Amino acid sequence: MIVPDPDLEIIKRELPVHEKLTRQEPGCLLFEVVQDKDNRSQFNVYEEFVDQRAFDDHQTRVKNSNWGKVTVNSKRYYKITK
C-alpha cells in the first residue's frame, strides 16, 4: 500500500485498530502490516484468509470502516495466491 505523505500520520495512528479488527474477523488466519524501511510511504501487507469469501467479507468491512475512510487516497496493489 502506498500512502500519500499528508496521510501518513493518521494512517500510522489508525493502523493498530485496523490490525486488531482484521485479526478478529472470522476466517482471518494471518494479518501483518509493516512500514517499509526505505520508503516511509510504503506499507507492506501480508494477509491470509481461509477462503475467498472470508477475504471478500474483509474487503467489505474495510470499505465501510474508518480505515477505509482514512486510506481512501492510498494505492493498493494486490498479488493474490492460492
DSSP file (Angstrom, degrees, kcal/mol; ACC not computed):
  #  RESIDUE AA STRUCTURE BP1 BP2  ACC     N-H-->O    O-->H-N    N-H-->O    O-->H-N    TCO  KAPPA ALPHA  PHI   PSI    X-CA   Y-CA   Z-CA
    1    1 A M              0   0    0      0, 0.0    42,-3.0     0, 0.0     2,-0.5   0.000 360.0 360.0 360.0 133.1    0.0    0.0    0.0
    2    2 A I  B     -AB  42  75A   0     73,-2.7    73,-2.4    40,-0.2    40,-0.2  -0.933 360.0-160.7-108.7 123.1    1.4    3.4   -0.9
    3    3 A V        -     0   0    0     38,-3.3    71,-0.1    -2,-0.5     5,-0.1  -0.874  20.4-118.9-107.5 128.9    0.2    6.2    1.4
    4    4 A P    >>  -     0   0    0      0, 0.0     3,-2.0     0, 0.0     4,-0.6  -0.395  30.2-115.3 -62.3 142.5    0.4    9.9    0.3
    5    5 A D  G >4 S+     0   0    0      1,-0.3     3,-1.4     2,-0.2     4,-0.4   0.852 113.4  57.6 -49.3 -43.3    2.6   11.9    2.6
    6    6 A P  G 34 S+     0   0    0      0, 0.0    -1,-0.3     0, 0.0     4,-0.3   0.738 109.1  47.4 -63.9 -18.2   -0.2   14.1    4.0
    7    7 A D  G <> S+     0   0    0     -3,-2.0     4,-2.2     1,-0.1     5,-0.2   0.484  83.7  96.5 -98.6  -3.4   -2.0   10.9    5.2
    8    8 A L  H <X S+     0   0    0     -3,-1.4     4,-2.6    -4,-0.6     5,-0.2   0.893  82.0  48.7 -57.2 -46.7    1.0    9.2    6.9
    9    9 A E  H  > S+     0   0    0     -4,-0.4     4,-2.0     1,-0.2    -1,-0.2   0.917 113.4  45.3 -65.3 -43.6    0.3   10.3   10.5
   10   10 A I  H  > S+     0   0    0     -4,-0.3     4,-2.4     2,-0.2    -1,-0.2   0.879 112.5  52.9 -68.4 -34.9   -3.4    9.4   10.5
   11   11 A I  H  X S+     0   0    0     -4,-2.2     4,-1.9     2,-0.2    -2,-0.2   0.947 110.9  46.1 -62.6 -48.4   -2.6    6.0    8.8
   12   12 A K  H  < S+     0   0    0     -4,-2.6    -1,-0.2     1,-0.2    -2,-0.2   0.849 114.1  49.2 -64.1 -33.6    0.0    5.2   11.5
   13   13 A R  H  < S+     0   0    0     -4,-2.0     4,-0.3    -5,-0.2    -1,-0.2   0.877 117.4  39.5 -71.8 -38.5   -2.4    6.3   14.2
   14   14 A E  H >X S+     0   0    0     -4,-2.4     4,-1.9     1,-0.2     3,-0.5   0.650  93.8  86.2 -86.9 -16.7   -5.3    4.2   12.9
   15   15 A L  H 3X S+     0   0    0     -4,-1.9     4,-2.9     1,-0.2     5,-0.2   0.876  82.7  55.9 -57.2 -44.7   -3.3    1.1   11.9
   16   16 A P  H 3> S+     0   0    0      0, 0.0     4,-2.2     0, 0.0    -1,-0.2   0.885 109.2  48.0 -58.4 -37.1   -3.4   -0.7   15.3
   17   17 A V  H <> S+     0   0    0     -3,-0.5     4,-2.6    -4,-0.3     5,-0.2   0.927 112.2  49.0 -66.7 -44.6   -7.2   -0.5   15.3
   18   18 A H  H  X S+     0   0    0     -4,-1.9     4,-2.5     1,-0.2     5,-0.2   0.919 111.5  49.5 -61.3 -43.9   -7.4   -1.9   11.8
   19   19 A E  H  X S+     0   0    0     -4,-2.9     4,-2.5     2,-0.2    -1,-0.2   0.931 111.9  48.4 -61.0 -45.6   -5.0   -4.7   12.6
   20   20 A K  H  X S+     0   0    0     -4,-2.2     4,-1.2    -5,-0.2    -2,-0.2   0.937 113.4  46.2 -61.2 -48.1   -6.9   -5.7   15.7
   21   21 A L  H  X S+     0   0    0     -4,-2.6     4,-0.5     1,-0.2     3,-0.2   0.895 113.2  49.8 -64.0 -40.1  -10.3   -5.7   13.9
   22   22 A T  H >< S+     0   0    0     -4,-2.5     3,-1.4    -5,-0.2    -1,-0.2   0.929 108.2  52.1 -65.1 -44.4   -8.9   -7.6   11.0
   23   23 A R  H 3< S+     0   0    0     -4,-2.5    -1,-0.2     1,-0.3    -2,-0.2   0.747 107.3  54.7 -65.3 -22.2   -7.4  -10.3   13.2
   24   24 A Q  H 3< S+     0   0    0     -4,-1.2    -1,-0.3    -3,-0.2    -2,-0.2   0.562  84.0 110.6 -86.0  -9.2  -10.7  -10.7   14.9
   25   25 A E  S X< S-     0   0    0     -3,-1.4     3,-1.8    -4,-0.5     2,-0.2  -0.387  80.7-106.0 -67.2 140.1  -12.6  -11.4   11.7
   26   26 A P  T 3  S+     0   0    0      0, 0.0    -1,-0.1     0, 0.0     3,-0.1  -0.474 108.0  24.5 -61.1 133.3  -13.9  -14.9   11.1
   27   27 A G  T 3  S+     0   0    0      1,-0.3    23,-2.3    -2,-0.2     2,-0.6   0.340  85.4 130.2  93.9  -8.1  -11.6  -16.5    8.5
   28   28 A C  E <   +C   49   0B   0     -3,-1.8    -1,-0.3    21,-0.2    21,-0.2  -0.716  23.7 169.9 -82.1 120.7   -8.6  -14.4    9.1
   29   29 A L  E     -     0   0B   0     19,-2.8     2,-0.3    -2,-0.6    20,-0.2   0.798  66.9  -0.2 -95.5 -37.5   -5.5  -16.6    9.5
   30   30 A L  E     +C   48   0B   0     18,-1.6    18,-2.8     2,-0.0    -1,-0.4  -0.978  56.3 177.1-157.0 137.8   -2.8  -14.0    9.4
   31   31 A F  E     +C   47   0B   0     -2,-0.3     2,-0.4    16,-0.2    16,-0.2  -0.910  10.7 165.1-148.4 117.7   -2.6  -10.3    9.0
   32   32 A E  E     -C   46   0B   0     14,-2.8    14,-2.7    -2,-0.3     2,-0.4  -0.997  12.8-173.3-135.7 137.9    0.6   -8.2    9.1
   33   33 A V  E     +C   45   0B   0     -2,-0.4     2,-0.4    12,-0.2    12,-0.2  -0.994   9.3 179.2-131.0 125.3    1.4   -4.6    8.1
   34   34 A V  E     -C   44   0B   0     10,-2.5    10,-3.2    -2,-0.4     2,-0.3  -0.991  27.7-127.6-130.6 127.7    5.0   -3.3    8.1
   35   35 A Q  E     -C   43   0B   0     -2,-0.4     8,-0.3     8,-0.2     5,-0.1  -0.583  39.0-108.1 -71.5 131.4    6.1    0.1    7.1
   36   36 A D        -     0   0    0      6,-3.0     6,-0.2     3,-0.4    -1,-0.1  -0.326  17.8-140.2 -62.1 137.5    8.9   -0.2    4.6
   37   37 A K  S    S+     0   0    0      1,-0.2     3,-0.2    -3,-0.0    -1,-0.1   0.846  99.8  35.9 -67.6 -35.0   12.4    0.8    6.0
   38   38 A D  S    S+     0   0    0      1,-0.2     2,-0.5     2,-0.0    -1,-0.2   0.713 122.6  40.3 -94.8 -23.0   13.5    2.6    2.8
   39   39 A N    >   -     0   0    0      3,-0.2     3,-2.2     1,-0.1    -3,-0.4  -0.883  62.8-167.3-130.5  99.4   10.2    4.2    1.7
   40   40 A R  T 3  S+     0   0    0     -2,-0.5    -1,-0.1     1,-0.3    -3,-0.0   0.668  87.6  60.7 -64.8 -16.1    8.1    5.6    4.6
   41   41 A S  T 3  S+     0   0    0     -6,-0.1   -38,-3.3   -39,-0.1     2,-0.5   0.539  91.6  83.3 -85.5  -7.4    5.1    5.9    2.3
   42   42 A Q  B <   -A    2   0A   0     -3,-2.2    -6,-3.0   -40,-0.2     2,-0.5  -0.847  55.9-172.3-104.4 131.1    5.0    2.2    1.6
   43   43 A F  E     -C   35   0B   0    -42,-3.0     2,-0.6    -2,-0.5    -8,-0.2  -0.986  16.2-144.4-119.6 123.8    3.3   -0.3    3.9
   44   44 A N  E     -C   34   0B   0    -10,-3.2   -10,-2.5    -2,-0.5     2,-0.5  -0.780  18.2-164.8 -91.7 125.1    3.8   -4.0    3.1
   45   45 A V  E     -C   33   0B   0     -2,-0.6     2,-0.4   -12,-0.2   -12,-0.2  -0.919  11.9-177.8-115.2 131.7    0.7   -6.0    3.9
   46   46 A Y  E     +C   32   0B   0    -14,-2.7   -14,-2.8    -2,-0.5     2,-0.4  -0.995  14.4 167.2-127.1 126.0    0.6   -9.8    4.2
   47   47 A E  E     -C   31   0B   0     -2,-0.4     2,-0.4   -16,-0.2   -16,-0.2  -0.996  17.6-167.3-141.6 145.0   -2.8  -11.4    4.8
   48   48 A E  E     -C   30   0B   0    -18,-2.8   -19,-2.8    -2,-0.4   -18,-1.6  -0.998   7.5-177.3-131.7 135.8   -4.2  -14.9    4.7
   49   49 A F  E     -C   28   0B   0     -2,-0.4   -21,-0.2   -21,-0.2   -22,-0.1  -0.919  37.0-116.6-128.1 156.1   -7.8  -15.9    4.9
   50   50 A V  S    S-     0   0    0    -23,-2.3     2,-0.3    -2,-0.3   -22,-0.1   0.813  90.0 -16.5 -64.1 -30.2   -9.4  -19.3    5.0
   51   51 A D  S  > S-     0   0    0    -24,-0.2     4,-1.8     1,-0.1     5,-0.1  -0.956  76.2 -84.7-162.2 177.9  -11.2  -18.8    1.6
   52   52 A Q  H  > S+     0   0    0     -2,-0.3     4,-3.0     1,-0.2     5,-0.2   0.869 121.4  56.7 -62.0 -38.7  -12.3  -16.2   -0.9
   53   53 A R  H  > S+     0   0    0      1,-0.2     4,-2.8     2,-0.2    -1,-0.2   0.918 106.0  49.7 -61.6 -43.2  -15.5  -15.5    0.9
   54   54 A A  H  > S+     0   0    0      2,-0.2     4,-2.0     1,-0.2    -1,-0.2   0.901 112.8  47.9 -62.3 -40.3  -13.6  -14.5    4.1
   55   55 A F  H  X S+     0   0    0     -4,-1.8     4,-2.5     2,-0.2    -2,-0.2   0.920 111.9  49.3 -65.3 -43.7  -11.3  -12.3    2.0
   56   56 A D  H  X S+     0   0    0     -4,-3.0     4,-2.2     1,-0.2    -2,-0.2   0.903 110.2  50.9 -62.2 -41.6  -14.4  -10.7    0.3
   57   57 A D  H  X S+     0   0    0     -4,-2.8     4,-2.4     2,-0.2    -1,-0.2   0.892 109.5  51.6 -62.2 -39.5  -16.0  -10.1    3.7
   58   58 A H  H  X S+     0   0    0     -4,-2.0     4,-2.7     2,-0.2    -2,-0.2   0.935 108.8  50.1 -61.0 -47.1  -12.8   -8.5    4.9
   59   59 A Q  H  X S+     0   0    0     -4,-2.5     4,-2.3     1,-0.2    -2,-0.2   0.890 110.6  50.2 -60.9 -39.7  -12.8   -6.2    1.9
   60   60 A T  H  X S+     0   0    0     -4,-2.2     4,-1.3     2,-0.2    -1,-0.2   0.926 110.9  48.6 -64.2 -44.9  -16.4   -5.2    2.5
   61   61 A R  H  < S+     0   0    0     -4,-2.4     3,-0.4     1,-0.2     7,-0.2   0.928 111.3  50.5 -61.0 -44.1  -15.7   -4.4    6.2
   62   62 A V  H >< S+     0   0    0     -4,-2.7     3,-1.7     1,-0.2     6,-0.7   0.922 106.8  53.5 -61.2 -45.3  -12.7   -2.3    5.3
   63   63 A K  H 3< S+     0   0    0     -4,-2.3    -1,-0.2     1,-0.3    -2,-0.2   0.809 114.4  42.6 -59.9 -29.5  -14.6   -0.3    2.7
   64   64 A N  T 3< S+     0   0    0     -4,-1.3    -1,-0.3    -3,-0.4    -2,-0.2   0.257 103.5  87.7-101.0  11.4  -17.3    0.6    5.3
   65   65 A S  S <> S-     0   0    0     -3,-1.7     4,-1.4    -4,-0.2     5,-0.1  -0.523  90.3-105.8-106.5 172.5  -14.8    1.2    8.2
   66   66 A N  H  > S+     0   0    0      1,-0.2     4,-2.6     2,-0.2     5,-0.2   0.870 121.9  59.0 -61.7 -36.8  -12.9    4.2    9.5
   67   67 A W  H  > S+     0   0    0      1,-0.2     4,-1.7     2,-0.2    -1,-0.2   0.912 102.3  52.9 -58.2 -42.9   -9.8    2.6    8.0
   68   68 A G  H  4 S+     0   0    0     -6,-0.7    -1,-0.2    -7,-0.2    -2,-0.2   0.873 110.6  48.0 -59.7 -37.2  -11.5    2.7    4.6
   69   69 A K  H >< S+     0   0    0     -4,-1.4     3,-1.0     1,-0.2    -2,-0.2   0.921 112.9  45.1 -70.9 -44.5  -12.1    6.4    5.0
   70   70 A V  H 3< S+     0   0    0     -4,-2.6     3,-0.3     1,-0.2    -1,-0.2   0.705 116.9  46.0 -76.6 -17.3   -8.6    7.3    6.1
   71   71 A T  T >< S+     0   0    0     -4,-1.7     3,-1.9    -5,-0.2    -1,-0.2   0.234  75.1 112.6-105.5  13.8   -7.0    5.2    3.4
   72   72 A V  T <  S+     0   0    0     -3,-1.0    -1,-0.2     1,-0.3    -2,-0.1   0.802  81.4  46.4 -57.4 -29.9   -9.2    6.4    0.6
   73   73 A N  T 3  S+     0   0    0     -3,-0.3    -1,-0.3    -4,-0.2     2,-0.2   0.466  92.8 102.1 -92.2  -1.8   -6.2    8.2   -1.1
   74   74 A S    <   -     0   0    0     -3,-1.9     2,-0.5   -71,-0.1   -71,-0.2  -0.539  69.6-129.8 -82.9 148.4   -3.8    5.2   -0.6
   75   75 A K  B     -B    2   0A   0    -73,-2.4   -73,-2.7    -2,-0.2     2,-0.4  -0.839  19.8-158.3 -99.4 132.9   -3.0    3.0   -3.6
   76   76 A R        -     0   0    0     -2,-0.5     2,-0.5   -75,-0.2   -73,-0.0  -0.918   7.0-168.1-113.8 136.8   -3.3   -0.7   -3.0
   77   77 A Y        -     0   0    0     -2,-0.4     2,-0.4     2,-0.0    -2,-0.0  -0.978  13.1-162.4-125.0 117.2   -1.5   -3.4   -5.1
   78   78 A Y        -     0   0    0     -2,-0.5     2,-0.4     2,-0.0    -2,-0.0  -0.786  18.9-175.8-105.5 141.8   -2.6   -6.9   -4.6
   79   79 A K        -     0   0    0     -2,-0.4     2,-0.5     2,-0.0    -2,-0.0  -0.933  18.9-164.1-128.2 108.5   -1.0  -10.2   -5.5
   80   80 A I        +     0   0    0     -2,-0.4     2,-0.3     2,-0.0    -2,-0.0  -0.820  10.0 178.3-100.3 126.3   -3.4  -13.0   -4.7
   81   81 A T              0   0    0     -2,-0.5    -2,-0.0     1,-0.1     0, 0.0  -0.905 360.0 360.0-123.3 154.5   -2.1  -16.5   -4.5
   82   82 A K              0   0    0     -2,-0.3    -1,-0.1     0, 0.0    -2,-0.0   0.359 360.0 360.0-124.7 360.0   -3.9  -19.7   -3.6
